[in-house]
């Protein structure tokens, strides 16, 4: 992982996310390019002469560049690369476009709000980026505090089509020297509350341990697991629609909160 794209809106949570990103970039020996996307109010075109609109657009572009410089003054890192300021009305789509055009290995970005619930996250730029990106996306909560990452949990629905995600994750974990712990949340009541070191003969991936736990809510179960096991990053595979839907599209789950300190790594199909 050598190129990371970091979109920012200059919020306090974005500042914390950049600090987290730069420390991870040091682990990866990666370059972080900082992207800011700004919007232009549509009324400018209707109420102003064309030359005034052009002048205003130039002013906004210069202001965006100045805002990036001001934002970055608080950070001293050799891993900061170039800065990019672009006007766009479709923020998430433009983030994805920039990641594809620049051939970035990953997108790292902040997740909004203190104790952000899925209900609040749904519809946000972060969530739309998670849904649209073709590269891994790390969503960093406002409360995340960087520490050396040695435990990553991978949430799975026990499907062998996880291969793409597992290969991506193992490469990332290898760069960090981190262990990957597999976890499956079973929402049916027939299993015990938590079973560690489950042996799965038909699951063809190497793992440090495999835990199956029982909880009526996938989100609450993952919260319980990450807290109890001291997990620092939770990973899942977006194209695995059943698990993705259970977390992001279930009306009950959306009202529950993820552990606010745990970054979420979403792995994508290649």
N, C-alpha and C positions, 0 to 999 in steps of 0.2 A: 504494500500500500504506500504509494509515493505521492499521490496528488489528492488533496482533500478540498472540497468546495464548502465554504462556510457562509451561508446566507445570514444577513443580520438586519434587524430593524432598530438597532441601537438601544434596545431596552435593557434594564438591569439584568433580566434573565439571559439576554443575548450576551452580555458582558461575561457573566459567569460561564456560559456555554463556551465562549471563545477561550477563556482561561483553561477550561477542561480540555478543549480541543488541542490547544497548543502543547499541553503536557503530554497528551496522547501522541501528537505529531512527533514529539521528541523521541518517544518510544519507537515509533515507526520509521524515524528519519525521513519524515514526509514534509512536503510543502503545503501550506494552507493559503489558498486564495480566498479573499474576502469579497463577497458579493452583496451589494445593496440594490434593491429594486424599489423605485419610487413611482408613484402614480400622479397623473395630471388630471385635475378636475375638468370634466367635459364642458363645463360652462365657459371655459376659456375660449373655445372655438366659436361659440355662438355669440358672445357678447364683445369680442375684441377683434380689431382689424387683423388681417393675416400677418402683417409685419410685427404687430404687438404680440401676437401669439408666438411667433418665432423667437422674439426677444425674450419672452417669458420662459419658453422652453430652454433656451440657453442658460438663463439664470438658474432654473431648477437643476439643470445638469451640473453646473458649477457648484451649486449648494450641496448637491448629493455627494460630489467628490470631496468637498470640504468637510461634510459630516463624517465621511469615512475616516479621513485623516484625524479628525478630532476624536473619534471613537477609539482609534488605534493608539492614541498617545499614551494611554494607560498601560499598554502592553509592550514589553521589550522581548522580542524573540527572533532568533535567526530563522525560524520556520515560517514566518509570515512571507507570503509571496506577493503576487500582484493584487491590486484592488480593482473591482469592476463595479461601475454604477450604470444602471440601465433603467430606462423608463418602460414600464409595462403595466397593463391593466389586469393581467392574469399572472399573479405572483408565483403560485406553485408551479404552473405550467412552464414559466420562464426559468425557474430554478432547475427544473428537470431538463429543459432544453440546453441550458448552459452546462450542466453536468455532462450531457451527451456530447455536445460539440467540443467541449474541452477535454473529453476522455478522462474524466475524473474517476478515481477508484472508489470514492465514497462521498456522501454528503453528510456533514455533521451540522446540527442546528439545535437551537434552544427549543424547549417545550414551555408553553406559557404557564404563568400563574403559580402561586403558592398552593400546594396541595391540589394540583389540577386534576379534576375528575375527567373521566372519559366523556361525560356529557359536555364539559367545557371544551375538551380537546377536539371533539368531533366537529368537522366543518372548518377547523383552523388551517392555516397555511401548512403547519407541520403535518397534520393528518393527510391533507391532500397530496403533499409531497411524498409521504410514505406510500400512498396508493398509486402514484404515477411513476415514481422513479424506477429506473432499470438497474441501478447500482445500490449497494447497501446504504442504508440511512441510519445514522445514530441520532436519536432524539434525546437531548440532555435536559433533564428537569432543572427548574430554577434553584432547587435545593441541593443539587448534586455537588459533592465535594470530591475533588480528584484524589484518589489514592492508587497505589500500584495495583493493577488489576490482575488477580491470580485466580479468580473464580467466576466463570461465566455459566449461566444456566441457559439451556436450550429447551424451549417449550415445544413439545411434539404431540401429534395425534397418532403416533405409532404407525406411520405410513412410510414405506420404503422409498417413496418419491421424494423424501427429504434429502436425497443424495446431493442435489445442487447446493442446498443451503448448508448441509453439513460440511461439504468440501470448502465452501467459502469461509465458514466459521472456523474450521480447523486451521486454515491459513492465517486468519487473524489471531486466533489464540496462540498459534505457534510464534508469531512475531512478538507477542506479549509474554510468552512463557506461562500462559494461563491454562488451568484445567477447565474442561468442559463437562458440566454435569447435566445429564438429560432428565427432564421431568415431564410427566404426563398427569394432567388433572382429570380424574374420572368423576363425572357428575352423577353417575348412577350410585345408589346407596349400598350396593352389594359388597364393596371393598371396605377394608379398614381405613382408619383415618390417614395413616401414612405408612407405606411399605418401602424400605430402603433396599438397595442392592438387589433389585429385581433382575433375574436372568431372563433375557428375551432371545430365544434361539433364532427367531425369524427376523430380528432387527440387525441389519448387517453393518452397523457402524461401531467403531471403537468409542468407548466412553469410560470416564473415571467411575461413575456410578449412575444408576438409573433408578429414579424414584417415581412410584405411582402413588398419588394421594387422592383422597376422596373429598370432594367439596361440591356443593350444588352450584357454586359460581367459579368459573375458570379464573376470573380476575382475582377473586378473594383467595383462591387456592394458590395462585402464583405469588401473591403478596405474602402469604404465610410461609411459603417455601423459601423465597428469597431472604426474608428476615431471619428465619431459623438457621439457614445454611450460610449466612454471611455472603450472599451473592452480590457482586458489584455491577454486573451487566446482565440484563435479561434479553435473550435473542429469540426470534421466531421467524418463520418463513412465510412471507406474504402470500405467494401463490397457493399455499395450503389453505384453500378457501374455508374448509370447515372450522379450523382453529381461528383463522382471521375473523370469520363471521361471529364466532362465539365470543370473541373478545370485543370487537368493534361495532357489531351490528345488533347485539342483543339488548333489548330495552332495559333489562335488569342490570346487565353488566355495565352499561353506559352510566349508571348512577353511582357506580362504585369507583373508588380511587385506586390507582396504582400506587405502590410505595414511591413516594415523591422523590426519594434520593436515588433511585435506581434508573440509570439510562436504559433506553430501549433500543436494541439493535435489530432493525428489520432487514432481512436478507431477501434478495430479489431473484427472479428467474433470469438466466443469462440468454 
